[in-house]
Every structure is written in C-alpha cells, then in structure tokens.
C-alpha cells in the first residue's frame, strides 16, 4: 500500500490518513487484500462519506471479521495438540480413515504430524469441504506437515476381517509409515487396536483437532483418487462420481451389471447379487 504513505496529512499534531483525493476505483484496489489493510487505512475508510467508499469499508470490515473468526476457530482446533505438547508429548500425529460405508473400493487411512505454528485457513472435517477445497488443502498439508503417510486395506481384507478391523489395519499402516515416530496419537472415533502408542480417541475429532482434520483430508483425497482410477477400469459403474457409495446411480448400475472385483462381497446388496449367481447385463 505504498500509495497510502503519500496520503497522510497533519491535524492537531496527529498524523492521519486522508483518502479524499483518491478515486473510488483506486481505493477499491487498495482494499483488495483484507489481510494487508492496516488499521489506519480502515479508519480512513470509515471517515470517508462517499457512498462507494462506505460500501468498500463495510465489505472490508466483514472480510476482516470473518478472517478473525477463522483464526479463532483454527486456534481452537490446535488445543488438543498444544495440551499434549505442554505435557511433554511431542510430536503428535492425527489419524483418520475414509471409506467405511461405500459398497466398493478400499478403506484408506492417513496419519499427519503438523508443526505447532502452522496456519491452514479452511482446515476442517473433510466432509464439510468441497472437492476442490479438499484438493487444495491436501497439497498444502503435504507441503507443511512434518510427516504424513497413508495406509490402505483392500476389498479382500475388508471381507476377511470386517470393515472395523480393516479400518484398524489401514490406520496402523498409516502410523507405521510416518518418517517421524509420534509420541502420541489423536484418533477420530475409536482407539487403534494392537498399536503400542499412547492415544486419545475423539468422537467427531475431524472437526475438533487440526491433526485429525488434516488426516481426514488426506485419507479422503487419496481414496477419491483411487476410485477415479478404478473408474478407468470399470467405467460402467460411475466410480468417479459416487466413489463407491450407495447412490441411486450406483445401485442402478450394480443391478444392471452385477458386482465387479472391487465391490465389497460382504455388503448388501452386493452380497445378495453374488449369491444370486451370474448376472446378464445385456437386458
């Protein structure tokens, strides 16, 4: 905001910013980044009586208020990690999985160790984010994380072990894949069985802990990419759209073509179709 530095005028021995000589279009340009707008600039906007400037002021103030609220939300999401660090548990890894419910495809887990001073605006439970926002955050998480890893349990393992045990296996694989050994785990929902590490299971943890939220995003994005690749092999099912979940489109394709090798044999209606025998998809 170098142009602003030339607009200060003296009044009662106190320097203040005077925007009256600036056209509204230039003020709008200067106000383009709420994070760079100083308090002096905000005050000058508030004092300007022009209707167009008042509109810019209110829009900028709303943006700054939203930004402050987001920073407060993010700070709360690091409370678990900060408390553990204060107790000498460092580093802390967040762990979550994606894909318990679908009729097809693997279950994918991720483990993430974040630095304590990282800022990731928009970080949240992956289910609350758009696909584009998840993708962008996943790349940022990988850039800033001290360590991250993904673990997968196959469709065969889901059938053999059941989905709960397969999810546990995927999470253990994710934790063991970390290049830094965590001192403590924060896990969404359930403790990870048969894992000799101190851990805390948090119901709804993907919306309460930054580390778990980061893990939920990496798990979801990784699984979505896998389902996109399966779509190239089995395009008739539309895996690139529903990712294996029981949508009307998926159920219709399943009824027409029968199960494919990545469908979960223990899940209904997949199980029912398999028990019914060979399926004629030419009808």
C-alpha positions in Angstrom: 0.0 0.0 0.0 2.8 2.4 -0.9 0.3 4.9 -2.4 -1.3 5.3 1.1 2.0 6.5 2.5 1.7 9.7 0.4 -1.8 10.5 1.7 -1.0 11.3 5.3 -1.9 14.8 6.5 -1.3 16.6 9.8 -4.1 17.7 12.0 -3.8 18.8 15.6 -0.2 17.5 15.6 -1.6 13.9 15.0 -0.9 12.3 11.6 -3.9 10.7 9.9 -4.7 9.2 6.5 -6.7 11.2 4.1 -8.3 9.3 1.2 -10.4 12.1 -0.1 -8.2 12.8 -3.1 -8.2 9.1 -4.2 -10.8 7.9 -6.8 -13.1 5.1 -5.5 -11.6 2.7 -8.1 -8.1 3.2 -6.6 -9.5 2.7 -3.0 -11.1 -0.5 -4.1 -7.8 -1.7 -5.5 -6.0 -0.9 -2.3 -8.7 -2.7 -0.3 -8.4 -5.8 -2.4 -6.5 -7.8 0.3 -8.2 -7.7 3.7 -5.1 -9.2 5.4 -2.9 -6.3 4.3 -5.3 -3.5 5.2 -3.9 -1.7 8.3 -6.0 -0.1 11.0 -5.1 3.4 9.7 -6.5 2.6 6.3 -9.7 1.1 7.9 -10.2 4.2 10.0 -9.7 6.4 6.9 -12.3 4.4 5.1 -14.7 4.8 8.0 -14.3 8.6 7.9 -14.9 8.9 4.2 -18.5 10.0 3.5 -18.7 8.8 -0.1 -21.3 6.1 -0.6 -18.9 4.0 -2.7 -16.2 4.2 -0.1 -18.7 3.3 2.7 -19.6 0.1 0.7 -15.9 -0.8 0.4 -15.4 -0.1 4.2 -18.3 -2.4 5.2 -17.2 -5.2 2.8 -13.6 -5.0 4.0 -14.7 -5.0 7.7 -16.8 -8.1 7.1 -13.9 -9.8 5.4 -11.6 -8.9 8.3 -14.2 -10.1 10.9 -14.6 -13.4 9.0 -10.8 -13.7 8.9 -10.5 -13.1 12.7 -13.3 -15.7 13.4 -11.5 -18.2 11.2 -8.2 -17.6 13.1 -10.0 -18.2 16.4 -11.6 -21.4 15.0 -8.2 -22.7 13.9 -6.6 -21.8 17.2 -9.3 -24.0 19.0 -8.5 -26.9 16.7 -4.9 -26.9 18.0 -6.0 -27.1 21.7 -5.5 -30.9 21.9 -2.1 -30.8 20.3 -1.0 -27.9 22.5 -2.1 -29.5 25.7 -0.2 -32.7 24.8 2.9 -30.8 23.8 2.7 -28.9 27.2 2.6 -32.3 28.9 5.7 -33.4 27.0 4.0 -35.5 24.3 5.6 -34.4 21.1 5.3 -34.9 18.2 1.5 -35.6 18.0 0.0 -37.4 15.0 -3.6 -37.2 13.9 -5.2 -40.3 12.4 -8.4 -40.8 10.4 -9.9 -43.0 7.7 -12.2 -42.7 4.7 -14.4 -45.3 3.2 -16.1 -47.3 5.9 -19.5 -47.0 4.2 -19.2 -47.5 0.5 -20.2 -50.6 -1.4 -17.0 -50.7 -3.3 -13.3 -49.9 -3.0 -10.7 -49.9 -0.2 -10.7 -48.2 3.1 -7.9 -45.6 3.3 -6.4 -44.1 6.4 -3.9 -41.2 6.9 -1.6 -40.1 9.7 -0.3 -36.5 9.8 2.1 -34.6 12.1 1.7 -30.9 11.8 4.1 -28.2 13.1 2.7 -26.3 16.0 2.8 -22.9 14.3 1.2 -23.8 11.0 -1.7 -21.8 9.6 -4.1 -23.6 7.3 -7.2 -21.5 6.7 -10.2 -23.6 5.9 -8.8 -26.7 7.6 -11.8 -28.8 8.8 -13.5 -32.2 8.6 -13.1 -33.3 5.0 -16.9 -34.0 4.8 -17.5 -30.3 5.3 -15.3 -29.2 2.3 -15.9 -29.1 -1.4 -13.7 -31.5 -3.5 -11.8 -28.5 -4.9 -11.1 -27.2 -1.4 -10.0 -30.7 -0.2 -7.6 -31.0 -3.1 -6.0 -27.6 -2.4 -5.7 -28.2 1.3 -4.3 -31.7 0.7 -1.4 -30.2 -1.3 -0.8 -27.6 1.4 -0.9 -30.2 4.2 1.7 -32.2 2.4 3.9 -29.2 2.0 3.8 -28.1 5.6 3.5 -31.3 7.6 6.5 -32.6 9.5 5.4 -36.1 8.3 2.4 -37.7 6.7 1.6 -41.2 5.5 -1.3 -43.2 4.0 -2.4 -46.8 4.8 -4.8 -48.9 2.8 -6.9 -52.0 3.5 -8.1 -53.8 0.3 -11.6 -55.1 -0.5 -10.3 -58.6 0.2 -9.2 -57.6 3.7 -12.5 -55.8 4.4 -14.3 -59.1 3.5 -11.9 -61.2 5.5 -11.5 -59.0 8.6 -14.8 -57.0 8.6 -14.8 -53.2 8.0 -13.9 -52.2 11.5 -10.8 -54.4 11.7 -9.8 -53.4 8.2 -10.0 -49.8 9.2 -7.8 -50.5 12.2 -5.3 -52.2 9.8 -5.3 -49.2 7.5 -4.7 -46.8 10.4 -1.8 -48.9 11.8 -0.2 -48.9 8.3 -0.6 -45.2 8.1 1.1 -44.6 11.5 3.9 -47.1 10.8 4.5 -45.3 7.5 5.4 -42.0 9.2 9.0 -41.0 8.8 8.9 -39.5 12.3 7.7 -41.7 15.1 4.9 -39.9 17.0 4.9 -39.7 20.8 1.1 -39.6 20.9 -1.9 -40.2 18.6 -5.1 -38.3 18.3 -7.6 -40.6 16.5 -11.1 -39.9 15.2 -13.7 -42.0 16.8 -12.0 -45.2 18.0 -8.7 -46.1 19.6 -6.4 -48.0 17.2 -6.3 -51.6 18.4 -3.0 -53.5 18.7 -0.9 -50.4 18.5 1.6 -49.7 21.3 1.4 -45.9 21.3 -0.4 -43.6 23.7 -3.5 -42.3 22.1 -6.7 -40.5 22.6 -9.9 -41.2 20.6 -12.1 -38.2 20.0 -15.7 -38.6 18.7 -16.0 -36.1 15.9 -12.3 -35.4 16.1 -12.0 -34.5 12.4 -13.9 -31.3 13.3 -12.1 -30.7 16.6 -8.4 -31.4 16.1 -6.3 -29.9 13.4 -4.1 -33.0 13.1 -7.1 -35.3 12.7 -8.8 -32.9 10.2 -5.6 -32.9 8.2 -5.6 -36.7 8.2 -9.2 -36.9 7.2 -8.5 -34.7 4.2 -5.5 -36.8 3.0 -7.4 -40.0 3.5 -10.5 -38.7 1.6 -8.5 -37.2 -1.3 -6.3 -40.3 -1.6 -9.3 -42.6 -1.7 -11.1 -40.4 -4.2 -8.1 -40.6 -6.5 -8.1 -44.4 -6.2 -11.8 -44.5 -7.1 -11.1 -42.3 -10.1 -8.5 -44.8 -11.3 -11.0 -47.7 -10.8 -13.4 -45.7 -13.0 -11.0 -46.1 -15.9 -11.1 -49.9 -15.4 -14.9 -50.2 -14.7 -16.5 -47.1 -16.3 -20.0 -48.5 -16.3 -20.4 -48.0 -12.6 -19.6 -44.3 -12.4 -17.0 -44.6 -9.6 -15.6 -41.2 -10.5 -18.8 -39.6 -9.4 -20.1 -41.5 -6.3 -16.7 -43.0 -5.2 -18.4 -46.3 -4.4 -21.2 -45.0 -2.1 -24.7 -46.4 -2.5 -26.2 -43.6 -4.6 -29.2 -44.3 -6.9 -26.8 -44.2 -9.9 -24.5 -46.7 -8.3 -27.3 -49.0 -7.2 -28.8 -48.9 -10.7 -25.5 -49.8 -12.3 -25.0 -52.6 -9.8 -28.4 -54.1 -10.6 -27.7 -53.9 -14.3 -24.1 -55.1 -14.5 -23.7 -57.0 -11.2 -20.7 -56.7 -8.9 -17.2 -56.1 -10.2 -14.0 -57.2 -8.4 -13.8 -54.1 -6.3 -17.3 -54.4 -4.8 -17.4 -55.5 -1.2 -18.7 -59.0 -1.2 -19.9 -58.8 2.4 -22.1 -55.7 1.9 -25.7 -55.8 0.8 -26.9 -55.6 -1.9 -23.6 -56.8 -3.3 -23.8 -60.0 -1.3 -27.3 -60.7 -2.5 -26.3 -60.3 -6.1 -23.3 -62.5 -5.7 -25.5 -65.2 -4.0 -28.0 -64.9 -6.9 -25.3 -66.1 -9.3 -24.2 -64.9 -12.8 -25.8 -61.7 -14.0 -26.9 -60.9 -17.5 -26.1 -57.3 -18.2 -27.4 -57.3 -21.8 -31.0 -56.8 -20.9 
